[in-house]
Amino acid sequence: MKRIQFIALIILVIVVSGCGFQLRGTASLPEALSRLQLINDGLNVGQFRQLSDMLVKAGAALQSTDGNDSVQLKVKMISLPERNLVDSANTGKTIVQVSKRLSYSVKKADDGVTPLQIKIIERQVNIEQDSNNLLGTGSEKEAAEKTLEQALFSQLVFQLKRL
């Protein structure tokens, strides 16, 4: 019985690998994007470091100066105005939508004019704020913003892999 299970497992592995199946996140950046010059257009130091680390993990070699074979990736992130979705006067709780927008462009360094792609990614998250606990409200908002930044950077890397 165990021998049949083992053989079935081997056949399953061969079939799955033979059809080109890959686990999500295991693919690396395309060869054209393997050498990147990351241009900061308003990211803070922590955001820039986080994005740099994610790009390196995805297989990019980051360059600090223009190279003939490098590609420029210009990234900008802004916080959008908060929106109050629900306000409960009797409990002091408010549901607020926190949103961020990431815009990026990709262009060859030697052809500094023609962008290959300009994209905008937006994400939002709803958080419940308690007007009776202002310290907790601030930390919840900071945590939501960090989560949004992580999601936006992950989406950026995912889109770069698909170019």
N, C-alpha and C positions, 0 to 999 in steps of 0.2 A: 504494500500500500504506500509506504514512504517512497519507494522507488518511482511509482507512478506520479506522485506529487512532485518529486524532484524533476522528473522529465517534463512534466507540464509546466513547471516554473521556468525551466531552461527554454522551452519552446516559446513561452510568453515573452521572456526577455528578448529573445532573438526577433520575434515578430514586432515588438514595440520599438526596438532599436533599428530594425530594418525599415520601418515606415518613416523614419526621420524625427520621431518624437524626442523633444528635449524638455527638461524641467524648466519652468519659467524662471528667468533670472540667471540662467547659466550662460546665455549667449553674451558675447562681448561686442564692443563697438565695431562697426565696419572698418575695413582697412583704411579708407579715406579719412576717417576720423580718429585714427590711432595717435596722431600727433596734433594736439590741440593747444591753442593759445586762448586761455580763458580771460575775457575782458570783463572787468567789474564795472557795471553801470548802476551803482547805488546799493549793492549788497553790503551788509555790515561784515565785520571781520569773522564772526562766527558762521554766518551764512556762507561766506566765500570759502572758508575752510571746510565746511560740511560738504558743499558742492564739489570742491576739489577732491576730497577723499572719495566721494561716490564715483566721480569720473575715473580716478585712478583704479578703483576696484573694478570698474567696468572695462578696463584695458587701455585707457588713454595715457599717453605720455604728455604731461603738461609742460609747455614751454613758456618762458617769461618774455622772450623776444620773438619778433617776426622771423619765421623760417620759410624758405621757398616752398617746402612741401607741407607746411602746417596749415591748419584750418582755424579760423578765428570764431570763437563762440562768445557772443556778447549776451550777457544775462542781466535782467533788471527785475526786481521784485518790489511791488508796492502793496500797501494795505489799503483796502477799499473801506469806505465809510460803514460803520456798524449799522445794523438795522434792528430795531425792536420788533419782534414778531408777536409776542404776547406779553401783556403787562397785567399782572394781578394785583390790584390795589390792596386787597384785604390780607394777602400773605406777604407782600413785599418782594415777590419773585418776578423776574422778568426773563424771557427767553430772547437772547440776542444772537444775531447771525454775524459771525466774524468771517471776513472774506479777504483773500489775498489773490493777487494777479502776478504771474510770472510771464515775462515776454523775453523771447530770445531770437537771435538771428545767427545764422551760420553762413560764413563766406570764406572763400579761399584767401589766404594771406597775400599771395602774389597778384590777385585780381581784386584789390581792395574796394571795388565798386559794386560788383554783382553779388547780391546775397543769394545763397542757394535756397534758403527757407527763412521765413519770418513767422513765428508762431506765438500765440498767446494762450496760456493755460490759466484757468481760474478754478479755485476751490473755495468752499465755504463749510463752516461747521457751526452748529447751533449749540449754545451753552446756556445753562440756567444760572442766572445771577441772583443773589440774595442781597437786597439793599440794606439788610440788617447786618451783613457781614462783608464789609468793604475790603478787608485784607484777603479773604477767601476769593472774592470776586476778581481781584487783580491777578492772583496766582492762577485761577482757572482760565483767565483770558490769555496769560502768558503761555500756559500749557497748550491751549488750543492753537495759538499762533505757531508754536514749535511743531505741533502735529501737522498743521497746514504746510509749513515750510518743508518738512520731510516728505510729505505727499507730493508737493509740487516738484521737488528735486528728483524724486523717484520717477515721476511721470516724464520729466525732461530726459532723464537717462534712458528710459524705455523708448521714447520717441526717437532719440538719437540712434539707438540700436536698430531701429526700423528704417532709417534713411537709406 
